[in-house]
Amino acid sequence: MSAISVGQAAVLGVVEGVTEFLPVSSTGHLKITEGLMGIPVGDASVVGFTAVIQVGAIAAVLVYFFKDIVRICRAWFTGLVNREER
């Protein structure tokens, strides 16, 4: 028997997605939500699910901001080698 149902996983996914872009702890909100839903937070499968969902959220943020990240890195490296660009 799995510790998290599909419905619970969907709710946790929404909580992670909403709180990832806010200046609050998405991990804390996941733990609070898990506790409110009666999910055993110490269970290895729950810990694994939390880790995977957070990696997915971070990957989504990197994909979303990829162009900005490339632009900032390019400007930083250009500034290192070209005094006039600084």
C-alpha positions in Angstrom: 0.0 0.0 0.0 1.4 3.4 -1.0 1.6 6.2 1.6 0.3 8.8 -0.9 -2.8 8.4 -3.1 -3.1 10.0 -6.5 -5.4 12.7 -5.2 -3.0 13.5 -2.4 -0.1 13.6 -4.9 -2.1 16.1 -7.0 -2.8 18.3 -4.0 0.9 18.3 -3.0 1.9 19.1 -6.6 -0.4 22.1 -6.6 1.0 23.3 -3.2 4.6 22.9 -4.5 3.8 24.6 -7.7 2.2 27.6 -6.1 4.7 28.1 -3.3 7.8 27.6 -5.5 7.5 31.1 -7.0 6.6 32.8 -3.7 9.2 33.9 -1.2 8.1 31.3 1.3 9.3 27.8 2.1 7.8 25.3 -0.3 9.2 22.4 1.8 7.5 23.8 4.9 4.2 24.1 3.1 4.5 20.6 1.8 5.2 19.3 5.3 2.2 21.2 6.7 -0.1 20.0 4.0 1.1 16.4 4.4 0.4 16.7 8.2 -3.1 18.1 7.6 -3.8 15.3 5.1 -2.7 12.6 7.6 0.3 11.5 5.4 3.1 9.9 7.4 5.9 12.5 6.8 8.6 10.1 8.1 7.8 7.4 5.6 10.6 6.8 3.1 8.2 6.9 0.1 6.8 10.3 1.3 10.4 11.7 1.7 11.2 10.4 -1.8 8.1 11.9 -3.3 8.9 15.2 -1.7 12.4 15.1 -3.1 11.3 14.2 -6.6 8.5 16.8 -6.7 10.9 19.6 -5.6 13.5 18.6 -8.2 10.7 18.8 -10.8 9.7 22.3 -9.5 13.3 23.5 -9.7 13.7 22.1 -13.2 10.5 23.9 -14.3 11.9 27.2 -12.9 15.2 26.7 -14.7 13.3 26.0 -18.0 11.0 29.0 -17.5 13.9 31.4 -16.8 16.4 29.8 -19.2 16.7 32.8 -21.5 17.3 35.2 -18.6 19.9 32.9 -17.0 21.8 32.7 -20.3 21.6 36.5 -20.8 22.9 37.1 -17.3 25.7 34.6 -17.6 26.7 35.9 -21.0 26.9 39.5 -19.7 28.9 38.4 -16.7 31.5 36.5 -18.8 31.6 39.3 -21.3 32.3 41.8 -18.5 35.2 39.6 -17.3 37.0 39.8 -20.6 35.9 43.2 -22.0 36.5 46.2 -19.8 34.2 48.5 -22.0 31.3 46.2 -21.5 31.5 46.5 -17.7 
